[in-house]
C-alpha cells in the first residue's frame, strides 16, 4: 500500500517540508518544520510517514501513521 512521506529537509539553508517532489515552507526552525509535517501527516488519509534529515544528510523515520511498515511483509 502506498504511503505519503513527508521529508523535513534543510534546503538552500532553510528548513522545509518536501512532499511529492515539492518544497513547502520555509520554517524558522527544524522543530517548526517537524510540527507542520506531523500535522500534515495526521490530516492525510491513509498511511503516512514523517522523516527528518539529520546533520549527516541521512534520514531517520520519526513518525508513522496508519499501518506500520515494520516488520516488512515476509
Secondary structure as UniProt FT lines:
FT   STRAND          4..11
FT   TURN            12..13
FT   STRAND          14..19
FT   TURN            20..21
FT   STRAND          22..27
FT   HELIX           30..43
FT   STRAND          48..53
FT   TURN            55..56
FT   STRAND          59..65
//
